[in-house]
Amino acid sequence: MPTISVKKLNENAILPTYGSEFAAGADLYALPDQGELVFAPNETKFVHTGLAMEIPEGYAGLVYARSGLASKRGLAPANKVGVIDSDYRGEIMVALHNHSGVEQKIAAGERVAQLVVTPFLKVDFALADELSDTVRGVGGFGSTGTK
């Protein structure tokens, strides 16, 4: 298993952990020193993790919602998926948004998001007058049906 260097910017920061043997995402924790965070309905706040990390070149860290937190309490990253580039060395923070209609709270040290480290393909973009034909063609949203 590859290793990623993680720097604690705060001595109380909690290193990411996997919830199960085959979990794709490692849980990110709210910095305990922040105390409890209170989110009004439709409010976004930055949740500090107190961590910085060295994502390897050719990889990105993708910050996703924790499914239970999002589906049961309405708390999910405001930008849907956060992207941590390999050259970023600042603190990992989660812009957490309350999509629910009621106040929500995040306890100090609570798991707030999950981090998936994944390879990506960097490409050159070339201007073209025509594109190859496909069966789908220019069909957009919903064009492949519902079943």
GUPABA-168475 format. One record per atom (N, C-alpha, C, O): x, y, z; residue in three letters. Coordinates in pm, whole numbers, padded with zeros to 5 digits, always signed. Example, Ala and Ser with C-alpha at 12.3 -4.5 7.8 and 13.67 -1.06 7.14 Angstrom:
<sites>
+01319-00569+00780ALA/+01230-00450+00780ALA/+01320-00330+00780ALA/+01424-00332+00846ALA/+01285-00225+00708SER/+01367-00106+00714SER/+01290+00003+00787SER/+01341+00114+00804SER/
</sites>
This chain:
<sites>
+00085-00117+00000MET/+00000+00000+00000MET/+00091+00124+00000MET/+00181+00134+00082MET/+00066+00219-00092PRO/+00146+00342-00093PRO/+00126+00422+00035PRO/+00025+00409+00103PRO/+00223+00505+00066THR/+00217+00590+00185THR/+00213+00736+00143THR/+00285+00777+00051THR/+00130+00815+00208ILE/+00122+00958+00185ILE/+00170+01028+00311ILE/+00125+00998+00422ILE/+00262+01121+00294SER/+00312+01198+00409SER/+00205+01297+00453SER/+00151+01372+00372SER/+00177+01297+00583VAL/+00077+01386+00641VAL/+00144+01466+00751VAL/+00215+01411+00836VAL/+00122+01597+00749LYS/+00178+01684+00852LYS/+00065+01735+00941LYS/-00036+01786+00892LYS/+00083+01719+01071LYS/-00013+01775+01166LYS/+00020+01923+01184LYS/+00129+01958+01229LYS/-00075+02009+01149LEU/-00060+02152+01170LEU/-00106+02190+01310LEU/-00082+02301+01357LEU/-00171+02096+01375ASN/-00219+02112+01511ASN/-00197+01977+01579ASN/-00233+01873+01524ASN/-00140+01978+01697GLU/-00106+01851+01763GLU/-00227+01764+01791GLU/-00213+01642+01808GLU/-00347+01822+01797ASN/-00467+01744+01826ASN/-00539+01694+01701ASN/-00643+01629+01711ASN/-00485+01725+01583ALA/-00546+01679+01459ALA/-00547+01526+01455ALA/-00459+01460+01511ALA/-00648+01472+01389ILE/-00665+01327+01380ILE/-00632+01282+01237ILE/-00687+01334+01141ILE/-00541+01185+01226LEU/-00505+01133+01095LEU/-00624+01064+01030LEU/-00708+01007+01100LEU/-00635+01068+00896PRO/-00744+00999+00828PRO/-00740+00848+00859PRO/-00634+00790+00875PRO/-00857+00789+00866THR/-00868+00645+00892THR/-00970+00583+00797THR/-01063+00650+00752THR/-00951+00455+00767TYR/-01047+00380+00686TYR/-01144+00309+00780TYR/-01103+00250+00880TYR/-01273+00315+00747GLY/-01375+00255+00831GLY/-01385+00105+00819GLY/-01440+00039+00908GLY/-01333+00050+00710SER/-01334-00095+00693SER/-01217-00135+00604SER/-01152-00050+00543SER/-01191-00263+00596GLU/-01076-00314+00522GLU/-01078-00275+00374GLU/-00973-00249+00315GLU/-01197-00269+00314PHE/-01206-00243+00171PHE/-01264-00105+00139PHE/-01305-00081+00025PHE/-01267-00016+00235ALA/-01318+00119+00212ALA/-01230+00194+00113ALA/-01107+00188+00123ALA/-01290+00264+00020ALA/-01217+00344-00079ALA/-01179+00479-00021ALA/-01074+00534-00054ALA/-01264+00533+00066GLY/-01241+00665+00124GLY/-01193+00657+00267GLY/-01241+00575+00346GLY/-01097+00742+00300ALA/-01048+00755+00437ALA/-01121+00871+00502ALA/-01132+00979+00443ALA/-01170+00850+00622ASP/-01246+00954+00691ASP/-01157+01071+00732ASP/-01047+01052+00782ASP/-01209+01191+00709LEU/-01146+01315+00756LEU/-01223+01363+00878LEU/-01346+01357+00882LEU/-01150+01409+00978TYR/-01209+01448+01106TYR/-01204+01599+01127TYR/-01108+01666+01089TYR/-01309+01651+01188ALA/-01308+01791+01230ALA/-01200+01808+01337ALA/-01187+01723+01425ALA/-01125+01914+01329LEU/-01021+01942+01427LEU/-01085+01955+01565LEU/-01174+02038+01583LEU/-01043+01875+01661PRO/-01105+01881+01794PRO/-01100+02021+01857PRO/-01191+02058+01931PRO/-00995+02097+01829ASP/-00980+02230+01890ASP/-01084+02331+01844ASP/-01099+02436+01907ASP/-01157+02302+01737GLN/-01262+02393+01689GLN/-01381+02395+01783GLN/-01458+02491+01786GLN/-01395+02288+01860GLY/-01514+02275+01942GLY/-01632+02234+01854GLY/-01614+02199+01738GLY/-01750+02239+01911GLU/-01871+02205+01836GLU/-01902+02314+01734GLU/-01893+02433+01765GLU/-01939+02273+01613LEU/-01978+02368+01509LEU/-02129+02358+01489LEU/-02183+02248+01478LEU/-02195+02471+01484VAL/-02339+02475+01464VAL/-02367+02533+01326VAL/-02319+02642+01292VAL/-02444+02460+01246PHE/-02479+02500+01110PHE/-02628+02533+01104PHE/-02712+02448+01130PHE/-02659+02657+01069ALA/-02798+02694+01046ALA/-02842+02630+00913ALA/-02756+02591+00833ALA/-02973+02618+00889PRO/-03018+02567+00760PRO/-02954+02647+00645PRO/-02951+02770+00650PRO/-02906+02579+00543ASN/-02845+02639+00424ASN/-02716+02717+00452ASN/-02677+02801+00372ASN/-02651+02690+00563GLU/-02526+02758+00597GLU/-02407+02670+00561GLU/-02411+02548+00575GLU/-02300+02735+00513THR/-02174+02668+00483THR/-02067+02721+00578THR/-02057+02841+00601THR/-01987+02630+00631LYS/-01873+02668+00715LYS/-01753+02585+00674LYS/-01767+02472+00628LYS/-01634+02642+00691PHE/-01512+02567+00668PHE/-01477+02489+00794PHE/-01463+02546+00902PHE/-01463+02358+00778VAL/-01428+02271+00889VAL/-01279+02241+00875VAL/-01235+02183+00776VAL/-01202+02279+00975HIS/-01058+02255+00975HIS/-01029+02109+01012HIS/-01097+02051+01097HIS/-00929+02052+00947THR/-00883+01918+00986THR/-00752+01926+01062THR/-00716+01832+01134THR/-00679+02037+01047GLY/-00549+02050+01112GLY/-00441+01969+01044GLY/-00334+01946+01103GLY/-00467+01924+00921LEU/-00372+01839+00848LEU/-00334+01900+00713LEU/-00414+01968+00649LEU/-00211+01875+00673ALA/-00165+01901+00536ALA/-00105+01771+00488ALA/-00057+01691+00568ALA/-00107+01748+00357MET/-00051+01622+00307MET/+00015+01640+00173MET/-00005+01739+00102MET/+00094+01541+00140GLU/+00171+01540+00016GLU/+00113+01434-00077GLU/+00156+01318-00077GLU/+00015+01476-00157ILE/-00045+01386-00255ILE/+00060+01363-00364ILE/+00118+01460-00413ILE/+00085+01239-00404PRO/+00187+01213-00506PRO/+00150+01274-00642PRO/+00033+01287-00676PRO/+00251+01311-00718GLU/+00231+01363-00853GLU/+00158+01256-00936GLU/+00189+01138-00927GLU/+00061+01300-01016GLY/-00018+01206-01095GLY/-00142+01157-01023GLY/-00219+01078-01079GLY/-00161+01202-00899TYR/-00276+01165-00818TYR/-00346+01292-00771TYR/-00289+01401-00772TYR/-00470+01276-00729ALA/-00545+01384-00666ALA/-00616+01328-00545ALA/-00652+01210-00542ALA/-00636+01412-00446GLY/-00719+01375-00332GLY/-00858+01430-00357GLY/-00874+01551-00375GLY/-00958+01346-00358LEU/-01095+01389-00381LEU/-01172+01380-00251LEU/-01178+01274-00188LEU/-01231+01491-00209VAL/-01304+01499-00082VAL/-01453+01484-00111VAL/-01515+01571-00173VAL/-01509+01375-00064TYR/-01649+01343-00086TYR/-01727+01350+00046TYR/-01669+01351+00155TYR/-01859+01354+00033ALA/-01947+01347+00150ALA/-01937+01210+00215ALA/-01910+01111+00148ALA/-01960+01205+00344ARG/-01981+01078+00413ARG/-02130+01047+00393ARG/-02215+01131+00421ARG/-02160+00930+00345SER/-02297+00900+00304SER/-02399+00915+00417SER/-02507+00969+00395SER/-02367+00868+00536GLY/-02461+00880+00647GLY/-02484+01023+00689GLY/-02597+01063+00716GLY/-02377+01101+00695LEU/-02387+01242+00734LEU/-02472+01319+00633LEU/-02552+01404+00670LEU/-02452+01288+00505ALA/-02526+01359+00400ALA/-02672+01315+00393ALA/-02761+01399+00385ALA/-02696+01185+00397SER/-02833+01136+00377SER/-02920+01148+00502SER/-03041+01166+00492SER/-02860+01138+00620LYS/-02939+01143+00743LYS/-02948+01281+00805LYS/-03046+01315+00870LYS/-02842+01364+00784ARG/-02839+01495+00849ARG/-02828+01611+00752ARG/-02835+01727+00793ARG/-02811+01582+00623GLY/-02807+01689+00524GLY/-02676+01765+00518GLY/-02671+01873+00459GLY/-02569+01712+00577LEU/-02440+01780+00579LEU/-02347+01717+00476LEU/-02314+01599+00484LEU/-02305+01799+00378ALA/-02218+01749+00270ALA/-02132+01864+00220ALA/-02167+01981+00238ALA/-02019+01832+00157PRO/-01935+01939+00103PRO/-02014+02032+00010PRO/-02089+01986-00076PRO/-01995+02162+00028ALA/-02067+02262-00050ALA/-02034+02253-00198ALA/-02119+02278-00283ALA/-01909+02217-00229ASN/-01866+02209-00368ASN/-01883+02068-00425ASN/-01829+02037-00531ASN/-01958+01985-00356LYS/-01989+01846-00393LYS/-01868+01755-00387LYS/-01870+01654-00316LYS/-01761+01788-00460VAL/-01636+01712-00453VAL/-01522+01812-00448VAL/-01504+01892-00540VAL/-01445+01808-00340GLY/-01327+01892-00330GLY/-01210+01823-00397GLY/-01199+01700-00393GLY/-01122+01901-00459VAL/-01006+01846-00527VAL/-00879+01899-00460VAL/-00860+02019-00448VAL/-00794+01807-00416ILE/-00666+01843-00358ILE/-00558+01805-00460ILE/-00536+01687-00486ILE/-00493+01905-00516ASP/-00389+01882-00616ASP/-00259+01838-00549ASP/-00236+01865-00431ASP/-00174+01771-00627SER/-00049+01719-00571SER/+00049+01828-00530SER/+00141+01801-00452SER/+00032+01949-00579ASP/+00124+02056-00541ASP/+00071+02144-00427ASP/+00135+02243-00391ASP/-00045+02110-00371TYR/-00102+02186-00259TYR/-00044+02135-00127TYR/-00042+02015-00103TYR/+00002+02225-00044ARG/+00061+02187+00085ARG/-00006+02255+00203ARG/+00044+02248+00316ARG/-00118+02322+00179GLY/-00189+02390+00287GLY/-00281+02296+00362GLY/-00287+02176+00334GLY/-00352+02353+00459GLU/-00442+02273+00541GLU/-00559+02219+00458GLU/-00616+02290+00375GLU/-00592+02094+00483ILE/-00710+02034+00422ILE/-00830+02082+00503ILE/-00840+02057+00623ILE/-00921+02150+00434MET/-01044+02196+00499MET/-01163+02147+00417MET/-01152+02126+00297MET/-01275+02129+00484VAL/-01397+02084+00418VAL/-01499+02196+00428VAL/-01535+02239+00538VAL/-01546+02245+00312ALA/-01653+02344+00309ALA/-01783+02267+00326ALA/-01843+02223+00228ALA/-01827+02252+00450LEU/-01944+02169+00480LEU/-02070+02256+00476LEU/-02074+02365+00534LEU/-02172+02205+00407HIS/-02297+02280+00389HIS/-02414+02203+00450HIS/-02422+02080+00437HIS/-02501+02275+00516ASN/-02623+02216+00574ASN/-02735+02229+00472ASN/-02794+02336+00456ASN/-02765+02119+00404HIS/-02872+02117+00304HIS/-03009+02095+00367HIS/-03111+02098+00298HIS/-03012+02072+00497SER/-03140+02043+00563SER/-03209+02173+00602SER/-03153+02282+00590SER/-03331+02158+00649GLY/-03409+02273+00693GLY/-03400+02298+00842GLY/-03471+02384+00895GLY/-03313+02224+00911VAL/-03298+02241+01055VAL/-03151+02258+01092VAL/-03061+02219+01017VAL/-03129+02316+01208GLU/-02992+02334+01258GLU/-02924+02199+01275GLU/-02985+02102+01321GLU/-02796+02193+01239GLN/-02717+02071+01255GLN/-02590+02105+01330GLN/-02541+02218+01323GLN/-02535+02006+01400LYS/-02413+02028+01478LYS/-02308+01923+01440LYS/-02340+01808+01413LYS/-02184+01967+01440ILE/-02070+01878+01422ILE/-01990+01884+01551ILE/-01949+01992+01594ILE/-01969+01770+01612ALA/-01894+01764+01736ALA/-01745+01773+01707ALA/-01699+01738+01599ALA/-01671+01819+01805ALA/-01525+01823+01795ALA/-01475+01681+01767ALA/-01513+01587+01837ALA/-01390+01665+01665GLY/-01334+01534+01634GLY/-01425+01442+01555GLY/-01390+01326+01533GLY/-01540+01490+01511GLU/-01634+01407+01434GLU/-01585+01387+01290GLU/-01518+01475+01235GLU/-01618+01275+01232ARG/-01585+01249+01091ARG/-01677+01335+01003ARG/-01799+01331+01019ARG/-01619+01413+00911VAL/-01699+01509+00835VAL/-01698+01486+00685VAL/-01785+01539+00615VAL/-01604+01410+00633ALA/-01594+01385+00489ALA/-01504+01265+00469ALA/-01447+01212+00565ALA/-01491+01222+00345GLN/-01398+01114+00316GLN/-01309+01152+00200GLN/-01350+01220+00106GLN/-01185+01107+00209LEU/-01083+01138+00111LEU/-01051+01014+00029LEU/-01016+00909+00084LEU/-01063+01026-00103VAL/-01025+00920-00195VAL/-00905+00970-00274VAL/-00913+01074-00340VAL/-00795+00897-00268VAL/-00676+00933-00345VAL/-00680+00851-00473VAL/-00686+00728-00468VAL/-00676+00919-00586THR/-00694+00850-00713THR/-00601+00904-00821THR/-00571+01023-00822THR/-00556+00817-00912PRO/-00477+00867-01024PRO/-00566+00942-01121PRO/-00687+00919-01127PRO/-00508+01032-01197PHE/-00584+01102-01299PHE/-00500+01113-01424PHE/-00378+01095-01421PHE/-00566+01141-01534LEU/-00501+01153-01663LEU/-00497+01300-01702LEU/-00602+01362-01721LEU/-00379+01356-01714LYS/-00364+01494-01760LYS/-00354+01489-01911LYS/-00280+01407-01965LYS/-00426+01576-01980VAL/-00432+01571-02126VAL/-00404+01708-02187VAL/-00412+01811-02119VAL/-00371+01708-02313ASP/-00365+01831-02392ASP/-00499+01847-02462ASP/-00559+01748-02503ASP/-00546+01969-02475PHE/-00671+01996-02544PHE/-00638+02052-02682PHE/-00567+02152-02694PHE/-00689+01986-02786ALA/-00661+02026-02924ALA/-00791+02068-02991ALA/-00890+01995-02987ALA/-00791+02184-03051LEU/-00908+02235-03122LEU/-00934+02148-03243LEU/-00841+02115-03317LEU/-01061+02110-03266ALA/-01098+02027-03380ALA/-01223+02085-03446ALA/-01310+02139-03378ALA/-01232+02073-03577ASP/-01350+02119-03650ASP/-01463+02017-03642ASP/-01581+02054-03645ASP/-01429+01889-03630GLU/-01527+01781-03624GLU/-01488+01682-03516GLU/-01370+01670-03481GLU/-01587+01610-03463LEU/-01563+01503-03367LEU/-01617+01373-03426LEU/-01703+01377-03514LEU/-01567+01260-03380SER/-01613+01131-03433SER/-01760+01109-03398SER/-01809+01160-03297SER/-01829+01033-03482ASP/-01970+01003-03460ASP/-01985+00890-03358ASP/-01901+00801-03351ASP/-02093+00896-03280THR/-02129+00788-03188THR/-02279+00765-03198THR/-02350+00847-03256THR/-02327+00655-03143VAL/-02470+00627-03143VAL/-02544+00735-03064VAL/-02650+00780-03106VAL/-02490+00776-02953ARG/-02556+00877-02870ARG/-02550+01014-02934ARG/-02646+01091-02924ARG/-02441+01046-02997GLY/-02428+01176-03063GLY/-02433+01291-02965GLY/-02361+01291-02865GLY/-02518+01389-02993VAL/-02526+01511-02910VAL/-02631+01501-02802VAL/-02659+01599-02734VAL/-02691+01383-02784GLY/-02794+01365-02681GLY/-02738+01398-02544GLY/-02635+01343-02503GLY/-02804+01485-02472GLY/-02756+01531-02341GLY/-02831+01470-02226GLY/-02861+01350-02227GLY/-02863+01551-02128PHE/-02926+01507-02005PHE/-03050+01425-02032PHE/-03144+01473-02095PHE/-03052+01302-01984GLY/-03168+01215-01997GLY/-03183+01147-02131GLY/-03281+01077-02154GLY/-03088+01168-02221SER/-03105+01115-02358SER/-03093+00964-02367SER/-03133+00907-02468SER/-03040+00898-02265THR/-03028+00752-02274THR/-03144+00682-02204THR/-03143+00559-02193THR/-03242+00756-02159GLY/-03361+00695-02099GLY/-03354+00685-01948GLY/-03257+00729-01885GLY/-03458+00626-01890THR/-03465+00614-01744THR/-03452+00470-01697THR/-03433+00447-01577THR/-03461+00373-01785LYS/-03453+00232-01744LYS/-03355+00156-01830LYS/-03336+00037-01810LYS/
</sites>
